[in-house]
Amino acid sequence: MRVADAALAVGMDVTAVETDVERRAAIRAAGRAVPGTLEVVGSSGDGAYAATLLCVPTRGDDGAFDPRALLAALDEVGPHLSSRELVAIESTVPPGTTNELLRPALQRASGRRVGQDVFLTHVPERFYATVPEPYRAIRRIVGGVTAACTAAGVAFYRELVDEVFPVSSAMVAECAKVFENAFRFAKVALVNEFSIAALRLGVDPREVIAAAATKHRGFMPFWPSTGVGGHCVPASTRLLASTIERSGISPVLVSAMLAADEQLPELIALALDLTAGMHVLLLGAGYKSGSARTTESPSLRLARHLRTSGVEVEICDVHLPSGELGERVPVRRPDEVQNRYEVAIVAAWEPEFEPVIARLKSARIVDLRGSPPARPAALIDLD
């Protein structure tokens, strides 16, 4: 809804199509003091619009790209498009998808010629979960399947944000999305692999990173974590690997990054000497601090590995209800946690964990939340 709210803020009237009944009710219930008007519906139906933005999920249950929701959305909106209407794809797709798959699908559904009667662009979603920032400050990339499509996309998005970066094609925009996410994946994977080695060598990786960050330019500090997660970064990195393969080149580096993250739970257990029979608490089930989402959560991946290795592992979380996750991993609320663990790993931070940490008098506290320390050498000591 962030793009919808941005459009409402500049006085546009917005029709939001949401097929999930509960989410539709929640959107309607949320008050919005904006000049534009918002209508929330379950299907697109007839209507004259200046632009249609598709922000549907494209990650399948197995983590692979699944275009069915996008194609279904085009089939639904196509017959009702106005003359010279903009269709902007914000969903993450493999490079080449907008022109090779969605362009012919849109022409079939609408009966209109893309680039003349209707304009098709790829505008990669940019949203950093858990970090609030004004939508207008987010720079948007716009790449159309024709120059006219790009111009139409640029004209629309300039109403919403302060800076639009037009590129020469939809494929450039698609490549930029998967590359910028894979770039983040690379930095996280490198830091985590180094951190495991540093722990085994008796060196605090956080102190090393803090020292390296004093370099006056060219260094970007990232911090030890339980791995890469979420609906976007891992999927984008896999898409980049398949794109490189499609070019006829072996994705040696990207494949190594993916493999390094895949084996991280095993390496964490090794570095921390987590063996069968030990009692371990994981703080946070979300894929990152402050998030309730557990899509490809590295914390849950670590919990599954520990469980299958014979470690008595439990998860403390503020978003999940008490009970059990798959593979019989118990979930505790913060007020249910007792001082009976040998190791507690901070995987995704929530403020409610402060009193939990204070109660864990006998546990070794290991901070793998992926955020900077309050001071050097804070990996083991959170107090």
Secondary structure, DSSP 8 states (H G I E B T S, - for coil): -HHHHHHHHTT--EEEE---HHHHHHHHHS----SS-EEEESS--S---SEEEE----B-TTSSB--HHHHHHHHHHGGG--TTEEEEE-S---TTHIIIIIHHHHHHHH-S-BTTTEEEEE------TT----GGGS-EEEEESSHHHHHHHHHHHTTT-S-EEE-S-HHHHHHHHHHHHHHHHHHHHHHHHHHHHHHHTT--HHHHHHHHTTSSSS------BS---SSSHHHHHHHHHHHHHHTT---HHHHHHHHHHHTHHHHHHHHTT--TT-EEEEE--SSSTT----TT-HHHHHHHHHHHTT-EEEEE-SSS-SEEEGGGEEEE-GGG--S--SEEEE-S--TTHHHHHHH-TTSEEEE-BSS--SSTT-SS---
